[in-house]
Amino acid sequence: MSDLLEVLPNFDLKPYSHLLHSLEKNGVTVADLITLDPIDIARKCPLPAADVQRLVGDVIHALQRDTLQGVKKKRKTRATDANKTADDGPESNGMDVDSPLKVRTLDPCIDQALNGGLHPGHIVEVVGESAVGKTQFVLGLLLSVQLPPPKGLGKGSIYVSTEGPLHTKRLSQILLHHPEYDGLDAERGPSLDRVHTIATNDLEAQEHILRYQLPVAVQRFNIGLIVLDSVAANFRAEHDTRTAAQLADRAFELAKLGNILRRIAIENNLVVVVTNQVSDRFDDSKSLLYSSSPATPSSPAVPGLHASVAAAVLEKRREAQSLDHQQRFFTGWGDEKGKIKHEQMKTPALGLAWANQLSARIVLRMESERQEYAGGNIWKDKKKTRTFSVVFAPWASPTYCPLRYEIAVQGIVSIPDTERPKEALAAVDKGHVDLLDEAFWATDDDEEFP
């Protein structure tokens, strides 16, 4: 219990002084008290179960009071700040979904898909395969964040590179040719002087820079955007992932990185954008699923259903709850299952452990239509196109119809798609209508859901 006074400094320990020695000797923490069964803790120490139960209850109530006081204090602070700035106009926090403070891409269609732009206080990932335009996308943001609201934040930017130096020539080209920057004076327009860069080539240097140097630079240079390009480079080079222990170590390091970036984003009300790489995904779940013979329950859970029907429902439910099926909704590949006949499936690097650290994920994809030669077994790619889509974000809905774009001299420019079907959204909804069927979830007597 050595951490009890650290978590709850004002907690009264006198009624439980006879429990503390045994709890500390057995390494019981506050997290153990609120997650483990009090009876199990009493057996482990050993201690009277009733006393442990009372201690757990008091700790939980103290945590709830502490949280409630923090929320009330935050609301009071916001109300005070709002009254102070009432004469100067509305001032908003970037964590608000409806906040006017946003970093725009300066492309109308892409900004519309992002519901106005990127919101401060969040970690946004831009993921895609090689040569799809990830760096081109973030280079445009390094300049647009310098514009005054509502197009930007009126602040500078920091580019943290893990693979190569900042492309200053390309950045100058975007600044020179983008129509939004024409006619702007030196005070209102973006400048390369407000783009700061640093390179890090290993994980140890990366953590030191992000944890200690970056917060100081943010305050000193009035930063509104941080770009980490790319997040996977150092992890792929230094972390082996062949065993479960190695995967757990990498997940721990990813959680630390996410906490560092999230804290910087929230405390300084800025946008953190990270680019990520992808790997190929081999979708063989169907062949494995149908080749196996699932156990048929002795009696169907749904009255009136035949045993074979119940087994089919159970099999379909297991497939829907598997990672292979669920990752379609947060990776950005496979959500339009069956729409693209020869789609090359990809998976963002660093897995689910990193996806849990993100507020938003943007996917840039390289797609190509295929035409069949005579004979039926030879295929040839037509002209490849790049597409933009929002996978998830707290301020924007997913992009069901990806936006086509091209890399022009002024940066990323969307291409109007006149062939986009109007009923695309309805088609997507129809694809998941079976999830609303009560019979789909009714078989609850199998070994996974006792």
Contacts in CASP RR format, 6 or more apart in sequence:
PFRMAT RR
TARGET T0000
AUTHOR 0000-0000-0000
METHOD contacts of the structure
MODEL  1
MSDLLEVLPNFDLKPYSHLLHSLEKNGVTVADLITLDPIDIARKCPLPAA
DVQRLVGDVIHALQRDTLQGVKKKRKTRATDANKTADDGPESNGMDVDSP
LKVRTLDPCIDQALNGGLHPGHIVEVVGESAVGKTQFVLGLLLSVQLPPP
KGLGKGSIYVSTEGPLHTKRLSQILLHHPEYDGLDAERGPSLDRVHTIAT
NDLEAQEHILRYQLPVAVQRFNIGLIVLDSVAANFRAEHDTRTAAQLADR
AFELAKLGNILRRIAIENNLVVVVTNQVSDRFDDSKSLLYSSSPATPSSP
AVPGLHASVAAAVLEKRREAQSLDHQQRFFTGWGDEKGKIKHEQMKTPAL
GLAWANQLSARIVLRMESERQEYAGGNIWKDKKKTRTFSVVFAPWASPTY
CPLRYEIAVQGIVSIPDTERPKEALAAVDKGHVDLLDEAFWATDDDEEFP
1 20 0 8 1.000
1 23 0 8 1.000
1 24 0 8 1.000
1 27 0 8 1.000
1 28 0 8 1.000
1 29 0 8 1.000
1 30 0 8 1.000
2 24 0 8 1.000
2 29 0 8 1.000
3 29 0 8 1.000
3 30 0 8 1.000
4 11 0 8 1.000
4 13 0 8 1.000
4 30 0 8 1.000
4 59 0 8 1.000
5 11 0 8 1.000
5 13 0 8 1.000
7 30 0 8 1.000
7 63 0 8 1.000
8 30 0 8 1.000
8 59 0 8 1.000
8 62 0 8 1.000
8 63 0 8 1.000
8 66 0 8 1.000
10 62 0 8 1.000
11 58 0 8 1.000
11 59 0 8 1.000
11 62 0 8 1.000
13 20 0 8 1.000
15 54 0 8 1.000
15 58 0 8 1.000
16 51 0 8 1.000
16 54 0 8 1.000
16 55 0 8 1.000
16 58 0 8 1.000
18 51 0 8 1.000
19 45 0 8 1.000
19 47 0 8 1.000
19 51 0 8 1.000
19 52 0 8 1.000
19 55 0 8 1.000
22 45 0 8 1.000
22 46 0 8 1.000
22 47 0 8 1.000
23 41 0 8 1.000
23 45 0 8 1.000
23 47 0 8 1.000
25 45 0 8 1.000
26 44 0 8 1.000
26 45 0 8 1.000
28 41 0 8 1.000
28 44 0 8 1.000
28 45 0 8 1.000
30 59 0 8 1.000
32 41 0 8 1.000
33 41 0 8 1.000
33 55 0 8 1.000
33 56 0 8 1.000
33 59 0 8 1.000
34 56 0 8 1.000
34 59 0 8 1.000
34 60 0 8 1.000
34 63 0 8 1.000
38 49 0 8 1.000
38 52 0 8 1.000
38 53 0 8 1.000
38 56 0 8 1.000
39 49 0 8 1.000
39 52 0 8 1.000
41 47 0 8 1.000
41 52 0 8 1.000
41 56 0 8 1.000
42 48 0 8 1.000
42 49 0 8 1.000
42 52 0 8 1.000
45 52 0 8 1.000
78 93 0 8 1.000
81 91 0 8 1.000
82 91 0 8 1.000
85 91 0 8 1.000
90 100 0 8 1.000
92 98 0 8 1.000
92 99 0 8 1.000
92 100 0 8 1.000
92 101 0 8 1.000
93 99 0 8 1.000
93 101 0 8 1.000
93 269 0 8 1.000
94 101 0 8 1.000
94 119 0 8 1.000
94 120 0 8 1.000
94 121 0 8 1.000
94 269 0 8 1.000
95 119 0 8 1.000
95 120 0 8 1.000
95 121 0 8 1.000
95 122 0 8 1.000
95 266 0 8 1.000
95 269 0 8 1.000
97 119 0 8 1.000
97 394 0 8 1.000
97 395 0 8 1.000
99 119 0 8 1.000
99 120 0 8 1.000
100 149 0 8 1.000
100 150 0 8 1.000
101 119 0 8 1.000
101 120 0 8 1.000
101 149 0 8 1.000
101 152 0 8 1.000
101 153 0 8 1.000
101 269 0 8 1.000
102 116 0 8 1.000
102 117 0 8 1.000
102 118 0 8 1.000
102 119 0 8 1.000
102 120 0 8 1.000
102 150 0 8 1.000
102 152 0 8 1.000
103 117 0 8 1.000
103 118 0 8 1.000
103 120 0 8 1.000
103 141 0 8 1.000
103 144 0 8 1.000
103 145 0 8 1.000
103 152 0 8 1.000
103 153 0 8 1.000
103 224 0 8 1.000
103 225 0 8 1.000
103 271 0 8 1.000
104 111 0 8 1.000
104 116 0 8 1.000
104 117 0 8 1.000
104 118 0 8 1.000
104 144 0 8 1.000
104 147 0 8 1.000
104 150 0 8 1.000
104 151 0 8 1.000
104 152 0 8 1.000
105 111 0 8 1.000
105 114 0 8 1.000
105 117 0 8 1.000
105 137 0 8 1.000
105 140 0 8 1.000
105 141 0 8 1.000
105 144 0 8 1.000
105 412 0 8 1.000
106 140 0 8 1.000
106 144 0 8 1.000
106 151 0 8 1.000
106 178 0 8 1.000
106 180 0 8 1.000
107 405 0 8 1.000
107 412 0 8 1.000
107 413 0 8 1.000
107 414 0 8 1.000
108 414 0 8 1.000
109 403 0 8 1.000
109 414 0 8 1.000
109 416 0 8 1.000
110 388 0 8 1.000
110 403 0 8 1.000
110 405 0 8 1.000
110 412 0 8 1.000
110 414 0 8 1.000
111 117 0 8 1.000
113 388 0 8 1.000
113 389 0 8 1.000
113 390 0 8 1.000
113 396 0 8 1.000
113 399 0 8 1.000
113 403 0 8 1.000
114 362 0 8 1.000
114 390 0 8 1.000
114 393 0 8 1.000
114 395 0 8 1.000
114 396 0 8 1.000
115 393 0 8 1.000
115 395 0 8 1.000
115 396 0 8 1.000
115 397 0 8 1.000
116 396 0 8 1.000
117 396 0 8 1.000
118 124 0 8 1.000
118 141 0 8 1.000
118 271 0 8 1.000
118 273 0 8 1.000
118 360 0 8 1.000
119 271 0 8 1.000
119 394 0 8 1.000
119 395 0 8 1.000
120 153 0 8 1.000
120 224 0 8 1.000
120 265 0 8 1.000
120 269 0 8 1.000
120 270 0 8 1.000
120 271 0 8 1.000
121 262 0 8 1.000
121 265 0 8 1.000
121 266 0 8 1.000
121 269 0 8 1.000
121 270 0 8 1.000
121 271 0 8 1.000
121 272 0 8 1.000
121 359 0 8 1.000
122 265 0 8 1.000
122 271 0 8 1.000
122 272 0 8 1.000
122 359 0 8 1.000
122 360 0 8 1.000
122 394 0 8 1.000
123 258 0 8 1.000
123 261 0 8 1.000
123 262 0 8 1.000
123 265 0 8 1.000
123 272 0 8 1.000
123 274 0 8 1.000
123 357 0 8 1.000
123 358 0 8 1.000
123 359 0 8 1.000
123 360 0 8 1.000
124 271 0 8 1.000
124 272 0 8 1.000
124 273 0 8 1.000
124 274 0 8 1.000
124 358 0 8 1.000
124 359 0 8 1.000
124 360 0 8 1.000
124 361 0 8 1.000
124 362 0 8 1.000
124 393 0 8 1.000
125 231 0 8 1.000
125 273 0 8 1.000
125 274 0 8 1.000
125 275 0 8 1.000
125 276 0 8 1.000
125 348 0 8 1.000
125 358 0 8 1.000
125 360 0 8 1.000
125 361 0 8 1.000
125 362 0 8 1.000
126 134 0 8 1.000
126 137 0 8 1.000
126 138 0 8 1.000
126 273 0 8 1.000
126 274 0 8 1.000
126 275 0 8 1.000
126 276 0 8 1.000
126 362 0 8 1.000
126 364 0 8 1.000
127 134 0 8 1.000
127 275 0 8 1.000
127 276 0 8 1.000
127 277 0 8 1.000
127 278 0 8 1.000
127 348 0 8 1.000
127 349 0 8 1.000
127 361 0 8 1.000
127 362 0 8 1.000
127 363 0 8 1.000
127 364 0 8 1.000
128 134 0 8 1.000
128 276 0 8 1.000
128 277 0 8 1.000
128 278 0 8 1.000
128 346 0 8 1.000
128 348 0 8 1.000
128 363 0 8 1.000
128 364 0 8 1.000
128 365 0 8 1.000
128 366 0 8 1.000
129 277 0 8 1.000
129 278 0 8 1.000
129 346 0 8 1.000
129 365 0 8 1.000
129 366 0 8 1.000
130 277 0 8 1.000
131 366 0 8 1.000
132 364 0 8 1.000
132 365 0 8 1.000
132 366 0 8 1.000
132 386 0 8 1.000
133 364 0 8 1.000
133 386 0 8 1.000
133 407 0 8 1.000
133 412 0 8 1.000
134 229 0 8 1.000
134 230 0 8 1.000
134 275 0 8 1.000
134 364 0 8 1.000
135 167 0 8 1.000
135 229 0 8 1.000
135 275 0 8 1.000
136 170 0 8 1.000
136 407 0 8 1.000
136 411 0 8 1.000
136 412 0 8 1.000
137 362 0 8 1.000
137 364 0 8 1.000
137 412 0 8 1.000
138 159 0 8 1.000
138 227 0 8 1.000
138 229 0 8 1.000
138 273 0 8 1.000
138 275 0 8 1.000
139 167 0 8 1.000
139 170 0 8 1.000
139 171 0 8 1.000
139 174 0 8 1.000
139 411 0 8 1.000
140 171 0 8 1.000
140 174 0 8 1.000
140 411 0 8 1.000
140 412 0 8 1.000
141 157 0 8 1.000
141 225 0 8 1.000
141 227 0 8 1.000
141 271 0 8 1.000
141 273 0 8 1.000
142 157 0 8 1.000
142 159 0 8 1.000
142 171 0 8 1.000
142 195 0 8 1.000
142 225 0 8 1.000
142 227 0 8 1.000
143 157 0 8 1.000
143 171 0 8 1.000
143 174 0 8 1.000
143 175 0 8 1.000
143 178 0 8 1.000
143 181 0 8 1.000
143 190 0 8 1.000
143 195 0 8 1.000
144 151 0 8 1.000
144 152 0 8 1.000
144 180 0 8 1.000
144 190 0 8 1.000
145 152 0 8 1.000
145 153 0 8 1.000
145 154 0 8 1.000
145 155 0 8 1.000
145 156 0 8 1.000
145 157 0 8 1.000
145 224 0 8 1.000
145 225 0 8 1.000
145 271 0 8 1.000
146 152 0 8 1.000
146 154 0 8 1.000
146 155 0 8 1.000
146 156 0 8 1.000
146 157 0 8 1.000
146 189 0 8 1.000
146 190 0 8 1.000
146 191 0 8 1.000
146 194 0 8 1.000
147 154 0 8 1.000
147 180 0 8 1.000
147 188 0 8 1.000
147 189 0 8 1.000
147 190 0 8 1.000
148 154 0 8 1.000
148 188 0 8 1.000
151 180 0 8 1.000
153 224 0 8 1.000
153 225 0 8 1.000
153 270 0 8 1.000
153 271 0 8 1.000
154 224 0 8 1.000
155 194 0 8 1.000
155 222 0 8 1.000
155 223 0 8 1.000
155 224 0 8 1.000
155 225 0 8 1.000
155 270 0 8 1.000
156 194 0 8 1.000
156 195 0 8 1.000
156 196 0 8 1.000
156 221 0 8 1.000
156 222 0 8 1.000
156 223 0 8 1.000
156 224 0 8 1.000
156 225 0 8 1.000
157 194 0 8 1.000
157 195 0 8 1.000
157 196 0 8 1.000
157 223 0 8 1.000
157 224 0 8 1.000
157 225 0 8 1.000
157 226 0 8 1.000
157 227 0 8 1.000
158 195 0 8 1.000
158 196 0 8 1.000
158 197 0 8 1.000
158 198 0 8 1.000
158 214 0 8 1.000
158 217 0 8 1.000
158 218 0 8 1.000
158 221 0 8 1.000
158 223 0 8 1.000
158 225 0 8 1.000
158 226 0 8 1.000
158 227 0 8 1.000
159 166 0 8 1.000
159 195 0 8 1.000
159 196 0 8 1.000
159 197 0 8 1.000
159 198 0 8 1.000
159 227 0 8 1.000
159 229 0 8 1.000
160 197 0 8 1.000
160 198 0 8 1.000
160 199 0 8 1.000
160 200 0 8 1.000
160 206 0 8 1.000
160 209 0 8 1.000
160 210 0 8 1.000
160 214 0 8 1.000
160 226 0 8 1.000
160 227 0 8 1.000
160 228 0 8 1.000
160 229 0 8 1.000
161 197 0 8 1.000
161 198 0 8 1.000
161 199 0 8 1.000
161 200 0 8 1.000
161 229 0 8 1.000
162 199 0 8 1.000
162 200 0 8 1.000
162 201 0 8 1.000
162 206 0 8 1.000
162 228 0 8 1.000
162 229 0 8 1.000
162 230 0 8 1.000
162 231 0 8 1.000
162 233 0 8 1.000
162 234 0 8 1.000
163 229 0 8 1.000
163 230 0 8 1.000
163 233 0 8 1.000
164 199 0 8 1.000
165 197 0 8 1.000
165 199 0 8 1.000
166 195 0 8 1.000
166 197 0 8 1.000
168 192 0 8 1.000
171 192 0 8 1.000
171 195 0 8 1.000
172 192 0 8 1.000
173 409 0 8 1.000
174 409 0 8 1.000
174 410 0 8 1.000
174 411 0 8 1.000
175 181 0 8 1.000
175 190 0 8 1.000
175 191 0 8 1.000
175 192 0 8 1.000
177 409 0 8 1.000
177 410 0 8 1.000
178 410 0 8 1.000
178 411 0 8 1.000
179 410 0 8 1.000
181 189 0 8 1.000
181 190 0 8 1.000
184 190 0 8 1.000
194 221 0 8 1.000
196 217 0 8 1.000
196 221 0 8 1.000
196 223 0 8 1.000
198 209 0 8 1.000
198 213 0 8 1.000
200 206 0 8 1.000
200 209 0 8 1.000
200 234 0 8 1.000
201 234 0 8 1.000
202 234 0 8 1.000
202 237 0 8 1.000
202 238 0 8 1.000
203 234 0 8 1.000
203 235 0 8 1.000
203 238 0 8 1.000
203 239 0 8 1.000
203 253 0 8 1.000
206 234 0 8 1.000
207 256 0 8 1.000
207 257 0 8 1.000
207 260 0 8 1.000
210 257 0 8 1.000
210 260 0 8 1.000
210 261 0 8 1.000
210 264 0 8 1.000
211 260 0 8 1.000
214 226 0 8 1.000
214 264 0 8 1.000
215 264 0 8 1.000
215 267 0 8 1.000
215 268 0 8 1.000
217 223 0 8 1.000
218 224 0 8 1.000
218 226 0 8 1.000
218 264 0 8 1.000
218 268 0 8 1.000
218 270 0 8 1.000
219 268 0 8 1.000
223 268 0 8 1.000
223 270 0 8 1.000
224 268 0 8 1.000
224 269 0 8 1.000
224 270 0 8 1.000
224 271 0 8 1.000
225 270 0 8 1.000
225 271 0 8 1.000
225 272 0 8 1.000
225 273 0 8 1.000
226 261 0 8 1.000
226 264 0 8 1.000
226 265 0 8 1.000
226 270 0 8 1.000
226 271 0 8 1.000
226 272 0 8 1.000
226 273 0 8 1.000
227 273 0 8 1.000
227 274 0 8 1.000
227 275 0 8 1.000
228 261 0 8 1.000
228 272 0 8 1.000
228 273 0 8 1.000
228 274 0 8 1.000
228 275 0 8 1.000
229 274 0 8 1.000
229 275 0 8 1.000
230 274 0 8 1.000
230 275 0 8 1.000
230 276 0 8 1.000
230 277 0 8 1.000
231 257 0 8 1.000
231 274 0 8 1.000
231 275 0 8 1.000
231 276 0 8 1.000
231 350 0 8 1.000
231 354 0 8 1.000
232 276 0 8 1.000
232 277 0 8 1.000
232 349 0 8 1.000
232 350 0 8 1.000
233 277 0 8 1.000
235 250 0 8 1.000
235 253 0 8 1.000
235 254 0 8 1.000
235 349 0 8 1.000
235 350 0 8 1.000
236 277 0 8 1.000
236 349 0 8 1.000
239 246 0 8 1.000
239 249 0 8 1.000
239 250 0 8 1.000
239 253 0 8 1.000
240 246 0 8 1.000
241 247 0 8 1.000
241 250 0 8 1.000
250 350 0 8 1.000
250 353 0 8 1.000
251 353 0 8 1.000
254 350 0 8 1.000
254 353 0 8 1.000
254 354 0 8 1.000
254 357 0 8 1.000
255 353 0 8 1.000
255 357 0 8 1.000
257 357 0 8 1.000
258 357 0 8 1.000
259 357 0 8 1.000
261 272 0 8 1.000
261 274 0 8 1.000
261 357 0 8 1.000
262 272 0 8 1.000
262 357 0 8 1.000
264 270 0 8 1.000
264 272 0 8 1.000
265 271 0 8 1.000
265 272 0 8 1.000
276 348 0 8 1.000
276 349 0 8 1.000
276 350 0 8 1.000
276 354 0 8 1.000
277 348 0 8 1.000
277 349 0 8 1.000
278 346 0 8 1.000
278 347 0 8 1.000
278 348 0 8 1.000
278 349 0 8 1.000
279 346 0 8 1.000
279 347 0 8 1.000
279 349 0 8 1.000
280 344 0 8 1.000
280 345 0 8 1.000
280 346 0 8 1.000
280 347 0 8 1.000
281 333 0 8 1.000
281 345 0 8 1.000
281 346 0 8 1.000
281 347 0 8 1.000
282 345 0 8 1.000
283 324 0 8 1.000
283 345 0 8 1.000
285 319 0 8 1.000
285 322 0 8 1.000
285 324 0 8 1.000
285 325 0 8 1.000
289 315 0 8 1.000
289 318 0 8 1.000
289 319 0 8 1.000
294 311 0 8 1.000
294 314 0 8 1.000
294 315 0 8 1.000
294 318 0 8 1.000
295 446 0 8 1.000
296 307 0 8 1.000
296 308 0 8 1.000
296 310 0 8 1.000
296 311 0 8 1.000
297 307 0 8 1.000
297 310 0 8 1.000
297 311 0 8 1.000
297 314 0 8 1.000
297 443 0 8 1.000
297 445 0 8 1.000
297 446 0 8 1.000
299 307 0 8 1.000
299 445 0 8 1.000
300 306 0 8 1.000
300 307 0 8 1.000
300 309 0 8 1.000
300 310 0 8 1.000
300 443 0 8 1.000
301 310 0 8 1.000
301 442 0 8 1.000
301 443 0 8 1.000
301 444 0 8 1.000
301 445 0 8 1.000
302 310 0 8 1.000
302 313 0 8 1.000
302 439 0 8 1.000
302 442 0 8 1.000
302 443 0 8 1.000
305 313 0 8 1.000
305 439 0 8 1.000
310 443 0 8 1.000
313 439 0 8 1.000
313 440 0 8 1.000
313 442 0 8 1.000
313 443 0 8 1.000
314 443 0 8 1.000
314 446 0 8 1.000
316 434 0 8 1.000
316 440 0 8 1.000
317 440 0 8 1.000
317 441 0 8 1.000
317 443 0 8 1.000
318 448 0 8 1.000
319 325 0 8 1.000
320 326 0 8 1.000
320 435 0 8 1.000
320 440 0 8 1.000
323 352 0 8 1.000
327 347 0 8 1.000
327 352 0 8 1.000
328 334 0 8 1.000
328 335 0 8 1.000
328 337 0 8 1.000
329 335 0 8 1.000
329 391 0 8 1.000
329 392 0 8 1.000
330 355 0 8 1.000
330 361 0 8 1.000
330 391 0 8 1.000
330 392 0 8 1.000
331 346 0 8 1.000
331 347 0 8 1.000
331 348 0 8 1.000
331 355 0 8 1.000
331 391 0 8 1.000
332 348 0 8 1.000
332 361 0 8 1.000
332 363 0 8 1.000
332 389 0 8 1.000
332 391 0 8 1.000
333 343 0 8 1.000
333 345 0 8 1.000
333 346 0 8 1.000
333 347 0 8 1.000
333 363 0 8 1.000
333 365 0 8 1.000
334 343 0 8 1.000
334 345 0 8 1.000
335 398 0 8 1.000
335 428 0 8 1.000
336 343 0 8 1.000
336 428 0 8 1.000
340 367 0 8 1.000
341 370 0 8 1.000
342 370 0 8 1.000
342 379 0 8 1.000
343 367 0 8 1.000
346 365 0 8 1.000
348 354 0 8 1.000
348 355 0 8 1.000
348 361 0 8 1.000
355 361 0 8 1.000
359 393 0 8 1.000
359 394 0 8 1.000
360 390 0 8 1.000
360 391 0 8 1.000
360 392 0 8 1.000
360 393 0 8 1.000
360 394 0 8 1.000
360 395 0 8 1.000
360 396 0 8 1.000
361 390 0 8 1.000
361 391 0 8 1.000
361 392 0 8 1.000
361 393 0 8 1.000
362 388 0 8 1.000
362 389 0 8 1.000
362 390 0 8 1.000
362 391 0 8 1.000
363 388 0 8 1.000
363 389 0 8 1.000
363 390 0 8 1.000
363 391 0 8 1.000
364 386 0 8 1.000
364 387 0 8 1.000
364 388 0 8 1.000
365 386 0 8 1.000
365 387 0 8 1.000
365 389 0 8 1.000
365 402 0 8 1.000
366 384 0 8 1.000
366 385 0 8 1.000
366 386 0 8 1.000
367 384 0 8 1.000
367 385 0 8 1.000
367 386 0 8 1.000
367 387 0 8 1.000
367 402 0 8 1.000
368 381 0 8 1.000
368 382 0 8 1.000
368 383 0 8 1.000
368 384 0 8 1.000
368 385 0 8 1.000
369 381 0 8 1.000
369 382 0 8 1.000
369 383 0 8 1.000
370 379 0 8 1.000
370 380 0 8 1.000
370 381 0 8 1.000
370 382 0 8 1.000
371 379 0 8 1.000
371 380 0 8 1.000
371 382 0 8 1.000
372 378 0 8 1.000
372 379 0 8 1.000
373 379 0 8 1.000
373 380 0 8 1.000
385 404 0 8 1.000
386 404 0 8 1.000
386 405 0 8 1.000
386 406 0 8 1.000
386 407 0 8 1.000
387 402 0 8 1.000
387 403 0 8 1.000
387 404 0 8 1.000
387 405 0 8 1.000
388 399 0 8 1.000
388 402 0 8 1.000
388 403 0 8 1.000
388 404 0 8 1.000
388 405 0 8 1.000
388 412 0 8 1.000
388 414 0 8 1.000
389 398 0 8 1.000
389 399 0 8 1.000
389 402 0 8 1.000
389 403 0 8 1.000
390 396 0 8 1.000
390 397 0 8 1.000
390 398 0 8 1.000
390 399 0 8 1.000
391 398 0 8 1.000
391 399 0 8 1.000
392 398 0 8 1.000
400 424 0 8 1.000
400 425 0 8 1.000
400 428 0 8 1.000
401 417 0 8 1.000
401 420 0 8 1.000
401 421 0 8 1.000
401 424 0 8 1.000
401 425 0 8 1.000
403 414 0 8 1.000
403 415 0 8 1.000
403 417 0 8 1.000
404 414 0 8 1.000
404 415 0 8 1.000
404 417 0 8 1.000
405 412 0 8 1.000
405 413 0 8 1.000
405 414 0 8 1.000
405 415 0 8 1.000
406 412 0 8 1.000
406 413 0 8 1.000
406 415 0 8 1.000
407 413 0 8 1.000
421 427 0 8 1.000
434 440 0 8 1.000
END
